[in-house]
Amino acid sequence: MKVGSYSPMKERSCWNSWCRFDPRFAALTSAFIILDMSILAILLYGWKVLVDVYWQPEKEAEGYNSVLSRRYYYGLQTSQFVLLSTHFVILFLTTILIVGVIKEKLHFIFSWLVGFVALICLETVCMIYSVVLIAHMHNGFDALVKAELGFFSSRFLVNGLAIYSIVGFYKELTAGRTWKPHINDLL
């Protein structure tokens, strides 16, 4: 064995080949995680909308037919529609982000950053609004609202980490680093 920093295990490790964790890989991983979480949010909010639409007989039996309860119910429907719409737009923006990361287009990444931060703020406002309305209607939190808040808070944490990694990739691109293969014109 040679003296110095040479190690046969270091040559065969995956750090010198395909599985290194660089800013581009972090940005792509974050984009696919956001894509998956947005699809899951669309499925869960869609299920919640369907449950709210088809649960009319129980609501009327419990006395939810008052004018105030109908106003709360229409507020909830509006909030859930906005939540679903934001996640559809997030799906579209994330596909633009994936193209921007692969092709190293700064304007795609920047437009994703601006749109995603704005949509997260809109989603937070709608989530708080719907939680307040549900708490008003049911005189407290039920299990579904607690699960929804847990899902939202975990997504909020992951979205923060994703924004951090994508901003790091954006900074690397603006500094001049590239991941495109170098073409040697001398050969």
C-alpha positions in Angstrom: 0.0 0.0 0.0 1.3 3.4 -0.9 1.9 6.1 1.6 -0.2 9.2 1.4 -3.8 9.9 0.6 -4.2 7.0 -1.9 -6.6 4.3 -0.8 -8.0 1.5 -2.9 -11.3 1.8 -1.1 -11.5 5.5 -2.0 -11.2 4.7 -5.8 -14.1 2.2 -5.6 -16.4 4.3 -3.5 -19.4 5.9 -5.0 -18.2 9.4 -4.0 -15.9 9.5 -7.1 -18.6 8.3 -9.5 -22.4 8.8 -9.8 -23.7 9.2 -6.2 -22.1 12.4 -5.0 -24.3 14.9 -3.2 -23.7 18.2 -5.0 -26.0 21.2 -5.4 -27.5 20.0 -8.6 -28.3 16.6 -7.1 -29.8 18.4 -4.1 -31.9 20.6 -6.3 -33.2 17.7 -8.4 -34.0 15.7 -5.2 -35.8 18.6 -3.7 -37.8 19.1 -6.9 -38.9 15.5 -7.0 -39.8 15.5 -3.3 -41.9 18.7 -3.8 -43.6 17.1 -6.8 -44.5 14.0 -4.8 -45.7 16.0 -1.8 -47.8 18.2 -4.1 -49.4 15.1 -5.7 -50.1 13.7 -2.3 -51.6 17.0 -1.1 -53.9 17.1 -4.2 -55.1 13.6 -3.5 -55.7 14.3 0.2 -57.5 17.7 -0.4 -59.5 16.1 -3.2 -60.6 13.4 -0.9 -61.5 15.9 1.8 -63.6 17.9 -0.8 -65.4 14.7 -1.8 -66.1 13.8 1.8 -67.5 17.3 2.4 -69.7 17.2 -0.7 -71.2 13.8 0.0 -71.8 14.2 3.8 -74.9 16.4 3.4 -77.4 14.1 5.2 -75.4 13.9 8.4 -74.9 17.7 8.4 -78.6 18.4 8.1 -79.5 15.8 10.8 -77.1 17.5 13.2 -78.6 21.0 12.6 -76.1 22.5 10.3 -78.8 24.1 8.2 -78.5 27.6 9.7 -77.4 30.6 7.7 -74.2 31.0 9.7 -73.2 27.3 9.2 -73.8 27.6 5.4 -71.5 30.7 5.3 -68.8 28.7 7.1 -69.4 25.8 4.7 -69.0 28.1 1.6 -65.9 29.6 3.2 -64.5 26.1 3.6 -65.3 25.2 0.0 -63.6 28.3 -1.2 -60.5 27.7 0.9 -60.3 24.1 -0.3 -60.6 25.1 -3.9 -57.8 27.6 -3.4 -55.6 24.9 -1.7 -56.2 22.5 -4.6 -55.5 25.2 -7.2 -52.2 26.2 -5.5 -51.0 22.6 -5.6 -51.9 22.3 -9.3 -49.8 25.4 -10.0 -47.0 24.0 -7.8 -47.0 20.9 -10.0 -46.7 23.0 -13.1 -43.9 25.2 -11.5 -42.0 22.1 -10.3 -41.9 20.6 -13.8 -40.5 24.0 -14.9 -37.9 23.7 -12.1 -36.8 20.2 -13.1 -36.3 21.4 -16.7 -34.4 24.5 -15.4 -32.1 22.4 -13.2 -31.4 19.9 -15.9 -30.7 22.5 -18.6 -29.2 25.0 -16.1 -31.6 27.9 -17.0 -31.5 30.6 -14.4 -34.8 32.2 -15.3 -36.7 28.9 -14.9 -35.2 28.5 -11.4 -35.9 32.1 -10.4 -39.5 32.0 -11.6 -40.0 28.8 -9.6 -38.5 30.4 -6.5 -40.8 33.5 -6.7 -43.9 31.5 -7.6 -43.3 28.8 -5.0 -42.8 31.2 -2.1 -45.9 33.1 -3.1 -47.9 29.9 -3.3 -46.7 28.7 0.1 -47.8 32.0 1.6 -51.2 31.7 0.0 -51.5 28.1 1.1 -50.6 29.1 4.7 -53.3 31.7 4.7 -56.0 29.4 3.3 -55.0 26.6 5.7 -55.3 28.9 8.8 -58.6 30.2 7.5 -60.1 26.7 7.0 -58.8 25.6 10.4 -60.4 28.6 12.1 -63.7 27.9 10.3 -63.7 24.2 11.2 -62.8 25.0 14.8 -65.7 27.5 14.9 -68.2 25.0 13.4 -67.2 22.1 15.6 -66.3 24.0 18.7 -62.8 22.7 18.7 -60.4 20.6 16.7 -61.3 17.1 15.5 -58.9 14.4 14.4 -59.0 15.2 10.8 -58.0 18.8 11.4 -55.1 17.7 13.7 -53.9 15.3 10.9 -54.2 18.1 8.4 -52.1 20.4 10.5 -49.5 17.7 11.1 -49.3 17.1 7.3 -49.1 20.8 6.6 -46.4 21.4 9.2 -44.2 18.6 7.9 -44.6 19.8 4.4 -43.7 23.3 5.5 -40.5 22.0 7.0 -39.6 20.0 3.9 -40.4 23.0 1.7 -38.0 25.2 3.7 -35.2 22.7 3.2 -36.0 22.4 -0.5 -35.9 26.1 -1.0 -32.6 26.2 0.8 -31.1 23.6 -1.5 -32.5 25.2 -4.7 -31.2 28.6 -3.7 -27.8 27.0 -3.1 -27.9 25.6 -6.7 -29.0 29.0 -8.0 -26.1 30.6 -6.3 -23.7 28.1 -7.8 -25.1 28.8 -11.3 -24.8 32.5 -10.9 -21.2 32.1 -9.7 -20.4 30.4 -13.0 -20.3 26.8 -12.1 -21.7 24.4 -14.6 -22.6 20.7 -14.7 -22.7 20.4 -18.5 -20.0 18.2 -20.0 -16.9 20.0 -21.3 -16.3 19.6 -25.0 -12.7 19.7 -26.0 -12.3 21.3 -29.4 -8.5 20.5 -29.6 -9.1 16.8 -30.3 
